[in-house]
Amino acid sequence: MPKITVHDTETGEQKVFKVGYGGNLRKAAQHHDISLYRGLHEYTNCHGMGSCGTCLVEIEPMEHVNDHGLIEKLHKINGNRKLACRTKVYGDISIKTKLVE
């Protein structure tokens, strides 16, 4: 099972949890009570549909997640940033949450 290390950019906290191979990053974080959202976006997000773009995370290494999909390309998300709701995990990763654009 891949290990995910989460760095919260708002609080500076770090948490670690595991997810099943190919598991959805947003769903796994929610299952472990880890928030990916800044401020009111915790309550005013699209609930994993990919339309709001508020579950943006930075991921290292990108080789352990799926490629950017159409929705991320429409949001102009590239590099080591992805939407957690559109991310499948295939190996150990480190993520930064609650990013400021």
C-alpha positions as CSV (number, residue, x, y, z in Angstrom):
1,M,0.0,0.0,0.0
2,P,1.4,3.4,-1.0
3,K,2.3,5.8,1.8
4,I,1.2,9.4,1.6
5,T,2.9,12.2,3.6
6,V,0.8,15.3,3.8
7,H,2.3,18.7,4.6
8,D,-0.4,21.3,5.5
9,T,0.8,24.7,4.3
10,E,-1.6,26.6,6.6
11,T,-0.7,24.9,9.9
12,G,2.7,23.4,9.2
13,E,1.4,20.0,10.4
14,Q,2.6,16.8,8.8
15,K,0.6,13.6,8.7
16,V,1.2,10.2,7.1
17,F,-1.4,7.6,5.9
18,K,-1.7,4.7,3.5
19,V,-3.9,4.2,0.5
20,G,-4.7,1.2,-1.6
21,Y,-2.8,0.9,-4.9
22,G,-4.7,3.1,-7.5
23,G,-6.7,4.7,-4.7
24,N,-8.2,8.2,-5.1
25,L,-6.2,10.8,-3.2
26,R,-9.2,13.0,-2.1
27,K,-11.2,10.1,-0.9
28,A,-8.3,8.6,1.0
29,A,-7.5,12.0,2.7
30,Q,-11.2,12.4,3.7
31,H,-11.2,8.8,5.1
32,H,-8.3,9.8,7.3
33,D,-9.9,13.2,8.3
34,I,-7.3,15.2,6.4
35,S,-8.5,18.5,4.9
36,L,-7.2,19.5,1.5
37,Y,-9.1,22.8,1.4
38,R,-8.4,26.4,2.5
39,G,-11.0,28.4,4.4
40,L,-14.6,28.2,3.2
41,H,-13.7,25.8,0.4
42,E,-13.9,23.1,3.0
43,Y,-17.7,23.5,2.6
44,T,-18.1,25.1,-0.8
45,N,-16.3,22.6,-3.0
46,C,-17.6,20.4,-5.8
47,H,-17.4,17.2,-3.7
48,G,-14.9,15.5,-6.0
49,M,-16.4,16.3,-9.4
50,G,-13.3,18.2,-10.6
51,S,-15.2,21.4,-11.5
52,C,-14.1,23.8,-8.7
53,G,-10.3,23.2,-8.6
54,T,-10.1,23.8,-4.9
55,C,-8.5,20.5,-4.0
56,L,-5.2,21.5,-5.7
57,V,-2.1,19.8,-4.2
58,E,1.6,19.7,-5.0
59,I,2.9,16.1,-5.5
60,E,6.4,14.6,-5.4
61,P,7.3,12.4,-7.2
62,M,4.8,12.7,-10.0
63,E,5.9,9.3,-11.3
64,H,3.7,7.6,-8.6
65,V,0.4,9.2,-9.7
66,N,-1.7,9.2,-12.9
67,D,-1.0,11.8,-15.7
68,H,-3.0,15.0,-15.8
69,G,-6.4,14.5,-17.2
70,L,-8.7,16.6,-19.4
71,I,-10.3,18.4,-16.4
72,E,-6.9,19.4,-15.0
73,K,-5.8,20.6,-18.5
74,L,-9.0,22.7,-18.7
75,H,-8.1,24.2,-15.3
76,K,-4.5,24.8,-16.7
77,I,-3.0,22.7,-14.0
78,N,0.4,21.3,-14.9
79,G,3.9,20.5,-13.5
80,N,3.8,18.8,-10.1
81,R,0.3,20.1,-9.2
82,K,-2.9,18.1,-9.5
83,L,-6.4,18.0,-8.3
84,A,-6.7,15.5,-5.5
85,C,-10.1,14.4,-6.7
86,R,-8.5,13.4,-10.0
87,T,-5.4,11.7,-8.6
88,K,-4.8,8.0,-8.4
89,V,-1.9,6.9,-6.3
90,Y,0.5,4.1,-7.4
91,G,3.4,4.6,-5.0
92,D,4.7,6.6,-2.0
93,I,4.2,10.3,-2.5
94,S,4.5,13.5,-0.5
95,I,1.9,16.2,-1.0
96,K,1.4,19.9,0.0
97,T,-2.2,20.9,0.7
98,K,-4.1,24.2,1.0
99,L,-2.0,25.9,-1.6
100,V,-2.1,29.7,-2.2
101,E,-2.3,30.5,-5.9
